[in-house]
Amino acid sequence: MSVRCCFAWLLLFCVTTAQAEAPRTFSEAKKIAWKLYAPQSTEFYCGCKYTGNKVDLAACGYVPRKNAKRASRIEWEHIVPAWQIGHQRKCWQNGGRKNCTRNDATYQKAEADLHNLVPSIGEVNGDRSNFSFGWLPEQPGQYGSCLTQIDFNAKKVMPRPSIRGMIARTYFYMSKQYGLRLSKQDRQLYEAWNKTYPVQAWERQRSQTVACVMGRANEFVGPVDMKACS
């Protein structure tokens, strides 16, 4: 099965316009994200189809690890976790995420950046927490047929192959856009993923669609045509 088939992002490009405004808060970003993705689309970590807020777990072979109720719904996931965006900032040291959301303009923009937001199976979103990405020994069956794996002891996540390149390019974008410092180990990992898993057509289309709302592209994915937003 091709990457495009197993991860077919069906984006409603027609709903975005050149006049669309970038979200100011995470709450606004989630509302816009529901409109950007088609009512019947594919979630991020496992490639499962969903309709509305309900995930078709049986169709993609997903088996809940622990929380079947949360596994059945879609949640909006920050590829670069809110903790990783915020903990380097002064606001986080003086009140955590709530303080950053209320009082740090840069953090507010980063938390609401649609380039960093994807639909995820709720259980995987919760299990991922703020864990970093990395390589793990393959242990099939943690979530049934889902290829994403999580090591809770090591606090590491190994995403399925078809999204590794996008994850890397999202980290590069967020790092440059918001001054996010990446460790040498993480940067080396993402450089390897960026090279091994080059940009695909669905990723370019997503960047184009999101750029029409955000007013800027993820330059690590490639240029977009802002004239096509009107």
C-alpha positions as a Markdown table, in Angstrom:
| # | Residue | x | y | z |
|---|---|---|---|---|
| 1 | Met | 0.0 | 0.0 | 0.0 |
| 2 | Ser | 1.4 | 3.4 | -0.9 |
| 3 | Val | 2.1 | 6.2 | 1.5 |
| 4 | Arg | -0.6 | 8.2 | -0.1 |
| 5 | Cys | -3.2 | 5.5 | 0.3 |
| 6 | Cys | -2.3 | 4.7 | 3.9 |
| 7 | Phe | -2.2 | 8.4 | 4.9 |
| 8 | Ala | -4.7 | 10.2 | 2.6 |
| 9 | Trp | -5.2 | 13.6 | 4.1 |
| 10 | Leu | -8.5 | 14.8 | 2.6 |
| 11 | Leu | -8.3 | 18.5 | 3.2 |
| 12 | Leu | -11.0 | 21.0 | 2.5 |
| 13 | Phe | -8.8 | 23.4 | 0.5 |
| 14 | Cys | -11.9 | 25.2 | -0.8 |
| 15 | Val | -12.8 | 26.5 | 2.7 |
| 16 | Thr | -9.6 | 28.5 | 3.1 |
| 17 | Thr | -9.3 | 32.0 | 1.7 |
| 18 | Ala | -6.6 | 34.6 | 1.5 |
| 19 | Gln | -8.7 | 36.6 | 4.0 |
| 20 | Ala | -8.8 | 33.8 | 6.6 |
| 21 | Glu | -7.2 | 34.8 | 9.9 |
| 22 | Ala | -4.7 | 32.7 | 11.8 |
| 23 | Pro | -6.1 | 31.4 | 15.1 |
| 24 | Arg | -5.1 | 33.4 | 18.2 |
| 25 | Thr | -5.6 | 30.6 | 20.7 |
| 26 | Phe | -5.4 | 26.8 | 20.9 |
| 27 | Ser | -9.2 | 26.7 | 21.2 |
| 28 | Glu | -9.6 | 28.7 | 18.0 |
| 29 | Ala | -7.0 | 26.5 | 16.3 |
| 30 | Lys | -9.0 | 23.3 | 17.1 |
| 31 | Lys | -12.2 | 24.8 | 15.7 |
| 32 | Ile | -10.5 | 25.8 | 12.5 |
| 33 | Ala | -8.7 | 22.4 | 12.2 |
| 34 | Trp | -12.1 | 20.6 | 12.2 |
| 35 | Lys | -13.0 | 22.7 | 9.1 |
| 36 | Leu | -9.7 | 22.2 | 7.3 |
| 37 | Tyr | -9.9 | 18.4 | 7.5 |
| 38 | Ala | -12.7 | 16.7 | 5.6 |
| 39 | Pro | -15.6 | 15.1 | 7.6 |
| 40 | Gln | -14.2 | 11.8 | 6.5 |
| 41 | Ser | -10.4 | 11.8 | 6.9 |
| 42 | Thr | -7.4 | 9.9 | 8.3 |
| 43 | Glu | -5.9 | 10.4 | 11.7 |
| 44 | Phe | -2.1 | 10.9 | 12.2 |
| 45 | Tyr | -0.5 | 8.2 | 14.2 |
| 46 | Cys | -2.2 | 5.0 | 13.0 |
| 47 | Gly | -3.7 | 5.9 | 9.7 |
| 48 | Cys | -7.3 | 5.1 | 10.9 |
| 49 | Lys | -10.2 | 6.6 | 9.1 |
| 50 | Tyr | -12.7 | 8.7 | 11.1 |
| 51 | Thr | -16.1 | 10.3 | 10.5 |
| 52 | Gly | -16.9 | 13.4 | 12.5 |
| 53 | Asn | -15.3 | 12.7 | 15.9 |
| 54 | Lys | -15.6 | 8.9 | 15.7 |
| 55 | Val | -12.7 | 6.6 | 14.7 |
| 56 | Asp | -13.4 | 3.3 | 12.8 |
| 57 | Leu | -11.0 | 1.2 | 14.9 |
| 58 | Ala | -12.1 | -2.1 | 13.5 |
| 59 | Ala | -11.4 | -1.1 | 9.9 |
| 60 | Cys | -7.8 | -0.2 | 10.6 |
| 61 | Gly | -7.1 | -3.0 | 13.0 |
| 62 | Tyr | -6.6 | -0.8 | 16.0 |
| 63 | Val | -6.9 | -2.5 | 19.4 |
| 64 | Pro | -7.2 | -0.2 | 22.4 |
| 65 | Arg | -4.3 | -0.6 | 24.8 |
| 66 | Lys | -6.2 | 0.5 | 27.9 |
| 67 | Asn | -8.8 | 3.2 | 27.2 |
| 68 | Ala | -11.3 | 2.1 | 24.6 |
| 69 | Lys | -13.5 | 5.1 | 25.1 |
| 70 | Arg | -10.8 | 7.6 | 24.5 |
| 71 | Ala | -9.5 | 5.4 | 21.6 |
| 72 | Ser | -12.8 | 5.8 | 19.8 |
| 73 | Arg | -12.6 | 9.6 | 19.5 |
| 74 | Ile | -10.4 | 12.1 | 17.7 |
| 75 | Glu | -8.3 | 14.6 | 19.6 |
| 76 | Trp | -6.0 | 17.4 | 18.3 |
| 77 | Glu | -2.4 | 16.7 | 18.9 |
| 78 | His | 0.6 | 19.0 | 18.9 |
| 79 | Ile | 3.4 | 17.3 | 17.0 |
| 80 | Val | 5.8 | 19.4 | 19.0 |
| 81 | Pro | 4.2 | 19.1 | 22.5 |
| 82 | Ala | 3.0 | 22.1 | 24.4 |
| 83 | Trp | 5.5 | 21.2 | 27.1 |
| 84 | Gln | 8.4 | 21.3 | 24.7 |
| 85 | Ile | 7.3 | 24.6 | 23.3 |
| 86 | Gly | 6.8 | 26.2 | 26.7 |
| 87 | His | 9.2 | 24.7 | 29.2 |
| 88 | Gln | 12.1 | 26.7 | 27.8 |
| 89 | Arg | 10.2 | 30.0 | 28.3 |
| 90 | Lys | 10.1 | 32.1 | 31.5 |
| 91 | Cys | 6.3 | 31.9 | 31.7 |
| 92 | Trp | 6.4 | 28.1 | 32.2 |
| 93 | Gln | 8.7 | 28.5 | 35.2 |
| 94 | Asn | 6.2 | 30.8 | 36.8 |
| 95 | Gly | 3.0 | 28.9 | 36.4 |
| 96 | Gly | 3.3 | 26.3 | 33.6 |
| 97 | Arg | 1.1 | 26.0 | 30.6 |
| 98 | Lys | -1.8 | 28.1 | 32.0 |
| 99 | Asn | 0.5 | 31.0 | 32.6 |
| 100 | Cys | 2.1 | 30.8 | 29.2 |
| 101 | Thr | -1.4 | 30.6 | 27.5 |
| 102 | Arg | -2.6 | 33.7 | 29.4 |
| 103 | Asn | 0.5 | 35.9 | 29.4 |
| 104 | Asp | 3.1 | 34.9 | 26.7 |
| 105 | Ala | 2.2 | 36.1 | 23.2 |
| 106 | Thr | 4.9 | 34.0 | 21.5 |
| 107 | Tyr | 3.7 | 30.9 | 23.3 |
| 108 | Gln | 0.1 | 31.6 | 22.4 |
| 109 | Lys | 1.0 | 31.8 | 18.7 |
| 110 | Ala | 3.0 | 28.6 | 18.9 |
| 111 | Glu | 0.3 | 26.7 | 20.7 |
| 112 | Ala | -2.2 | 27.8 | 18.0 |
| 113 | Asp | 0.0 | 27.1 | 15.0 |
| 114 | Leu | -1.9 | 24.8 | 12.6 |
| 115 | His | 1.3 | 23.6 | 11.0 |
| 116 | Asn | 1.9 | 21.8 | 14.3 |
| 117 | Leu | -1.6 | 20.4 | 14.8 |
| 118 | Val | -3.0 | 17.0 | 13.6 |
| 119 | Pro | -5.9 | 14.8 | 14.3 |
| 120 | Ser | -5.0 | 11.8 | 16.5 |
| 121 | Ile | -6.7 | 8.8 | 18.1 |
| 122 | Gly | -7.4 | 10.1 | 21.6 |
| 123 | Glu | -5.7 | 7.1 | 23.4 |
| 124 | Val | -2.5 | 7.5 | 21.4 |
| 125 | Asn | -2.6 | 11.3 | 22.0 |
| 126 | Gly | -2.8 | 10.7 | 25.8 |
| 127 | Asp | -0.2 | 7.9 | 25.8 |
| 128 | Arg | 2.2 | 10.0 | 23.8 |
| 129 | Ser | 2.0 | 12.8 | 26.4 |
| 130 | Asn | 5.1 | 15.0 | 26.0 |
| 131 | Phe | 7.4 | 12.1 | 25.1 |
| 132 | Ser | 10.1 | 12.8 | 22.5 |
| 133 | Phe | 10.4 | 10.9 | 19.3 |
| 134 | Gly | 13.1 | 8.3 | 18.6 |
| 135 | Trp | 14.0 | 4.8 | 17.5 |
| 136 | Leu | 12.6 | 1.8 | 19.4 |
| 137 | Pro | 12.8 | -1.9 | 19.0 |
| 138 | Glu | 9.8 | -3.1 | 17.0 |
| 139 | Gln | 7.2 | -4.6 | 19.2 |
| 140 | Pro | 4.1 | -5.1 | 17.0 |
| 141 | Gly | 0.7 | -5.4 | 18.6 |
| 142 | Gln | 0.8 | -2.5 | 21.2 |
| 143 | Tyr | -2.2 | -1.0 | 19.5 |
| 144 | Gly | -3.1 | -3.9 | 17.2 |
| 145 | Ser | -2.1 | -3.1 | 13.6 |
| 146 | Cys | -1.0 | 0.5 | 14.4 |
| 147 | Leu | 2.7 | 0.9 | 13.6 |
| 148 | Thr | 3.3 | 3.7 | 16.1 |
| 149 | Gln | 4.9 | 2.5 | 19.3 |
| 150 | Ile | 5.5 | 4.0 | 22.7 |
| 151 | Asp | 8.0 | 3.1 | 25.4 |
| 152 | Phe | 6.6 | 4.4 | 28.7 |
| 153 | Asn | 9.7 | 3.7 | 30.6 |
| 154 | Ala | 12.0 | 5.4 | 28.2 |
| 155 | Lys | 9.4 | 8.1 | 27.5 |
| 156 | Lys | 10.0 | 7.7 | 23.7 |
| 157 | Val | 7.7 | 7.3 | 20.7 |
| 158 | Met | 8.5 | 5.7 | 17.4 |
| 159 | Pro | 6.0 | 6.9 | 14.9 |
| 160 | Arg | 5.0 | 4.9 | 11.8 |
| 161 | Pro | 7.3 | 5.4 | 8.9 |
| 162 | Ser | 5.0 | 7.4 | 6.6 |
| 163 | Ile | 4.8 | 10.4 | 9.1 |
| 164 | Arg | 8.5 | 10.5 | 10.3 |
| 165 | Gly | 9.5 | 13.0 | 7.6 |
| 166 | Met | 6.6 | 15.3 | 8.3 |
| 167 | Ile | 7.4 | 15.2 | 12.0 |
| 168 | Ala | 11.0 | 16.2 | 11.4 |
| 169 | Arg | 10.0 | 19.1 | 9.1 |
| 170 | Thr | 7.5 | 20.3 | 11.7 |
| 171 | Tyr | 10.2 | 20.3 | 14.4 |
| 172 | Phe | 12.5 | 22.3 | 12.1 |
| 173 | Tyr | 9.7 | 24.8 | 11.4 |
| 174 | Met | 8.7 | 25.3 | 15.0 |
| 175 | Ser | 12.3 | 25.6 | 16.0 |
| 176 | Lys | 12.9 | 28.4 | 13.5 |
| 177 | Gln | 9.6 | 30.1 | 13.9 |
| 178 | Tyr | 9.5 | 30.3 | 17.7 |
| 179 | Gly | 13.1 | 30.0 | 18.7 |
| 180 | Leu | 12.7 | 26.4 | 20.1 |
| 181 | Arg | 16.0 | 24.9 | 21.0 |
| 182 | Leu | 16.6 | 21.3 | 19.8 |
| 183 | Ser | 19.1 | 19.0 | 21.4 |
| 184 | Lys | 22.0 | 17.7 | 19.2 |
| 185 | Gln | 20.5 | 14.2 | 19.4 |
| 186 | Asp | 17.0 | 15.3 | 18.3 |
| 187 | Arg | 18.4 | 17.4 | 15.5 |
| 188 | Gln | 20.5 | 14.5 | 14.2 |
| 189 | Leu | 17.4 | 12.3 | 14.3 |
| 190 | Tyr | 15.2 | 14.7 | 12.5 |
| 191 | Glu | 17.8 | 15.4 | 9.8 |
| 192 | Ala | 18.0 | 11.6 | 9.2 |
| 193 | Trp | 14.2 | 11.4 | 9.0 |
| 194 | Asn | 14.0 | 14.4 | 6.7 |
| 195 | Lys | 16.4 | 12.8 | 4.3 |
| 196 | Thr | 15.1 | 9.2 | 4.5 |
| 197 | Tyr | 11.4 | 10.2 | 4.2 |
| 198 | Pro | 11.2 | 13.0 | 1.7 |
| 199 | Val | 8.2 | 15.3 | 1.2 |
| 200 | Gln | 5.1 | 13.6 | -0.3 |
| 201 | Ala | 2.3 | 15.1 | -2.3 |
| 202 | Trp | -0.2 | 14.9 | 0.7 |
| 203 | Glu | 2.3 | 16.9 | 2.8 |
| 204 | Arg | 2.6 | 19.6 | 0.3 |
| 205 | Gln | -1.2 | 19.9 | -0.1 |
| 206 | Arg | -1.5 | 20.1 | 3.7 |
| 207 | Ser | 1.1 | 22.8 | 3.9 |
| 208 | Gln | -0.6 | 24.8 | 1.2 |
| 209 | Thr | -4.0 | 24.5 | 2.9 |
| 210 | Val | -2.6 | 25.5 | 6.3 |
| 211 | Ala | -0.6 | 28.3 | 4.8 |
| 212 | Cys | -3.8 | 29.9 | 3.5 |
| 213 | Val | -5.0 | 30.3 | 7.1 |
| 214 | Met | -1.7 | 30.9 | 8.9 |
| 215 | Gly | -0.4 | 33.3 | 6.2 |
| 216 | Arg | 2.9 | 31.4 | 5.9 |
| 217 | Ala | 4.1 | 28.0 | 4.8 |
| 218 | Asn | 6.3 | 25.5 | 6.4 |
| 219 | Glu | 9.4 | 26.3 | 4.4 |
| 220 | Phe | 10.9 | 22.9 | 5.2 |
| 221 | Val | 8.1 | 21.3 | 3.2 |
| 222 | Gly | 8.5 | 23.7 | 0.3 |
| 223 | Pro | 7.0 | 26.9 | -1.2 |
| 224 | Val | 3.3 | 27.4 | -1.6 |
| 225 | Asp | 1.2 | 29.5 | -3.9 |
| 226 | Met | -0.6 | 32.1 | -1.7 |
| 227 | Lys | -2.5 | 33.3 | -4.8 |
| 228 | Ala | -4.3 | 30.0 | -4.8 |
| 229 | Cys | -5.8 | 30.9 | -1.4 |
| 230 | Ser | -8.3 | 33.4 | -2.9 |
